[in-house]
């Protein structure tokens, strides 16, 4: 089979130099596949009462059931959909907002830039977990609300980083030349800023996704996330009440804890590896 | 100057949110102030309450009334606990400050030492293993670590207590036993918080130090025959000081937020747990009061970091 090679690493050095990225991607791919295909491979609703409460594992229900007789494995699968869905959505929305703020700030410059950046500074001091908690106390925490709330408190850091890099790009001679020849804002963004920022965009997306998964699981663990959607944090919340009951934790607490831990670690591994790949000075 | 403006902006945002959110609730606005019992109030008492919260006046007057009562130290009245919010949050804040303050100090101190050694002995096997472990711990949420520790040490090994901050009959025991019980209950929550914070500090110090590990001024210092301890702390680790101050300032303000899941897991009677219960009970005045207190802590953390910069960096000091 013909292997597609990374043109920068024709002899496959990438794999040897950044094993973390490969490992992280593999783990994440498995979890994403589980989330996407799980319901077809294992067709069992996490809401249906399929057996007696706390039933032990069987062939039909490999992880057994919870305290009201719902299947634990399908809870795990649907939990992956919620956690990853919210994580990726917040990563996407947050990064997009950061980009828009940073680019409009750099393109407009002047007072607009100054005011926007002071706003970013102020915004960064607000602790996201507390504010999201306050919001969900007043607004019912549907998934869409959670995505919006988490995105609302995750764009500022990226905006500052993007702006710094975009400012450097802006002072490059080839950008100056393009501006002098009357290039429009959209053209500059498409032709120069996005290509020049793409590695930061990827890293920022990974960081935001990781933080969103972490925050969502914390909220769900405290019982403050969307009760209509099973999530790993929710499983842990309910399972914790039964943690002292024999070996129940092995099939109720351990699977979501592992899934959550592996997701977060894989995202961190990818981010850490790519950061070193993009930023040679970090290689020590 | 713009910093102060930034702080005021954040404070104004939070105050605005605190003011607006209860008034956006569907149904009677009074619900947000007195809870569901609003339904059984007599008309006279209802009017009395509406006057007290100025709900019968237009919004601008309501806002002024809200600010005025805040300035008088009135954070509202908790309808679940049937007491003023200011009175309720005292003891839990003490426990949180004790727990988080200790974790803050210990993880900063130990984190700096660990970071310095990680950088200097980076080729050693233990340092590589510790680096991996630190990255691993840093990416896990606090409540997961807490649950793991609770399972292992309280449930399986029975070494530490399950819940609370004091022995059940603590008031009757001697002061020595009292203190021991207090420490005993604090070990696991403290460890959980530290496991979340210490790796971050160590990684930060390590990264800052590696940048100057063989810098010319370090070589010179060695040539002058200075002791290694002096070189690593006074010369090398110093390079990590500014990012460390930033991080500590941020963490200082976020202590309460980070403590919530941990306090809930270990049923530690701190402000985080109080906030959690307030959220569950929809005790809006208490939620808002706690939020306001923690935002003040955030701003204080930032101001402290700002002050730290001035102490640490002459360039910042001479700027203005």
Interface residues (C-beta under 8 A of the other chain):
Chain A: X118 X119 X121 X122 X123 X125 X126 X127 X129 X130 X131 X133 X134 X135 X137 X138 X210 X214 X217 X218 X221 X222 X223 X224 X236 X240 X243 X244 X249 X253 X257 X260 X261 X264 X265 X267 X268 X272 X284
Chain B: X2 X3 X5 X6 X7 X9 X10 X13 X14 X17 X21 X22 X24 X25 X122 X135 X136 X138 X139 X140 X141 X142 X143 X144 X147 X148 X150 X151 X155 X210 X250 X253 X254 X256 X257 X258 X260 X261 X264 X265 X275 X276 X279 X280 X282 X284 X287 X288 X291 X294 X295 X298 X299 X302
